[in-house]
Amino acid sequence: MPLPIEHLDITAFRGLRHLKLEKLGRVNLLVGLNDSGKTSVLEAIALLSRPLDPVWWLRIAHQREPSQVPLRRLSRTERLRWLFPASAQPGV
């Protein structure tokens, strides 16, 4: 059984600029307003669970679409870029 995640540091993923979660336990509760990043945290953990599986990454990118452009119109590369928006990257 893999070790539980004790801390999580997410930078430039979807709408999350920088999020640091520490002292995580076996069970954790994410609470927040709509569009505050709860699902993005779960998606980041899902990607972390299969870091070398490009099909999994595309599946995660396809589950939600940007508000302005349906993902089915985006190429696979554009879908992956959408996960890591340039405007959220440090120094940009």
C-alpha positions as CSV (number, residue, x, y, z in Angstrom):
1,M,0.0,0.0,0.0
2,P,1.5,3.4,-1.0
3,L,2.3,5.9,1.7
4,P,-0.4,8.5,2.3
5,I,0.3,12.0,1.1
6,E,1.5,14.1,4.1
7,H,1.8,17.4,2.4
8,L,1.0,18.8,-1.1
9,D,2.4,21.8,-2.9
10,I,0.6,22.8,-6.1
11,T,1.9,25.6,-8.3
12,A,0.3,26.8,-11.6
13,F,-2.3,24.1,-12.0
14,R,-5.6,25.2,-13.5
15,G,-6.8,28.1,-11.4
16,L,-4.4,27.4,-8.6
17,R,-1.4,29.8,-8.5
18,H,0.1,28.3,-5.4
19,L,-1.4,26.1,-2.7
20,K,0.4,24.4,0.1
21,L,-1.4,21.8,2.3
22,E,0.5,20.4,5.2
23,K,-0.1,17.8,7.9
24,L,-2.6,15.8,5.8
25,G,-4.1,12.7,7.3
26,R,-5.6,9.6,6.0
27,V,-8.9,11.4,5.6
28,N,-9.1,15.1,4.7
29,L,-12.0,17.4,4.0
30,L,-11.9,20.1,1.3
31,V,-14.4,22.8,1.9
32,G,-14.9,26.0,-0.1
33,L,-17.1,28.1,-2.2
34,N,-18.0,27.1,-5.8
35,D,-15.0,27.6,-8.2
36,S,-12.5,27.9,-5.3
37,G,-10.3,25.0,-6.5
38,K,-11.5,21.9,-4.6
39,T,-11.8,19.8,-7.8
40,S,-8.5,21.1,-9.0
41,V,-6.8,19.8,-5.9
42,L,-8.3,16.4,-6.5
43,E,-7.3,16.4,-10.1
44,A,-3.7,17.3,-9.2
45,I,-3.6,14.4,-6.8
46,A,-5.1,12.1,-9.6
47,L,-2.3,13.3,-12.0
48,L,0.3,12.7,-9.2
49,S,-0.9,9.1,-8.9
50,R,-0.1,8.4,-12.6
51,P,2.6,10.9,-13.6
52,L,3.8,9.0,-16.7
53,D,0.4,8.1,-18.2
54,P,-0.4,10.5,-21.0
55,V,-3.8,9.0,-21.6
56,W,-4.7,9.6,-17.9
57,W,-3.6,13.2,-18.2
58,L,-5.7,13.7,-21.3
59,R,-8.7,12.1,-19.6
60,I,-8.3,14.6,-16.7
61,A,-8.0,17.5,-19.1
62,H,-11.1,16.3,-21.0
63,Q,-13.3,15.9,-17.9
64,R,-13.8,19.7,-17.6
65,E,-13.5,22.3,-20.3
66,P,-12.5,25.9,-20.3
67,S,-15.5,28.2,-20.1
68,Q,-14.9,29.8,-23.4
69,V,-13.7,26.9,-25.6
70,P,-15.0,23.3,-25.6
71,L,-12.1,20.9,-25.2
72,R,-13.3,18.8,-28.2
73,R,-12.1,21.6,-30.4
74,L,-8.7,21.7,-28.8
75,S,-5.7,19.5,-29.8
76,R,-4.3,17.1,-27.3
77,T,-1.3,19.5,-26.7
78,E,-3.7,22.4,-26.1
79,R,-5.7,20.3,-23.7
80,L,-2.5,19.6,-21.6
81,R,-1.5,23.3,-21.8
82,W,-4.9,24.2,-20.4
83,L,-4.0,22.3,-17.2
84,F,-1.1,24.6,-16.7
85,P,-2.1,28.1,-17.7
86,A,0.8,30.5,-18.4
87,S,-0.9,33.3,-16.5
88,A,-0.8,31.3,-13.3
89,Q,2.9,30.4,-13.5
90,P,5.3,32.1,-11.1
91,G,7.0,35.1,-12.6
92,V,4.5,35.6,-15.4
